[in-house]
Amino acid sequence: LDGSDVVYMVGTEHDFLSDLFRVHANDQSVKKLITDNFDWIQNLTKGGWERFGRNISNSSYLRKLVMFNYFDDDNMPPFFRGLARSSSIRRLSLYEENYICLDGIRSMVPFL
């Protein structure tokens, strides 16, 4: 890592929300966003997933997005619809128990 990277280690929900707000505000200091296993994310509606993707896509500086335990074929399409306009993310990592089938993968195409 060089000094220009802000590394967000899995931490408190407050820290994550602060970083998410900074990403939405297009703060150039946030290059990486890593989610933890927060209940509110797991309980988002389809509209909430799409807004979450749009908020992340506002950043011109975010390079890496790491998601834990969230995805299935129901919430992937709205999330990637919201994320589709992102032009800065170069790496998306999905970890642990993400249950994704072909329909979920297809929903990623506009983002890719």
Secondary structure by P-SEA (a helix, b strand, c coil): ccccccccccccaaaaaaaaaaaaaccccccbbbbccccccccccaaaaaaaaaaaaccccccbbbbcccccccaaaaaaaaacccccccbbbbcccccccaaaaaaacccc
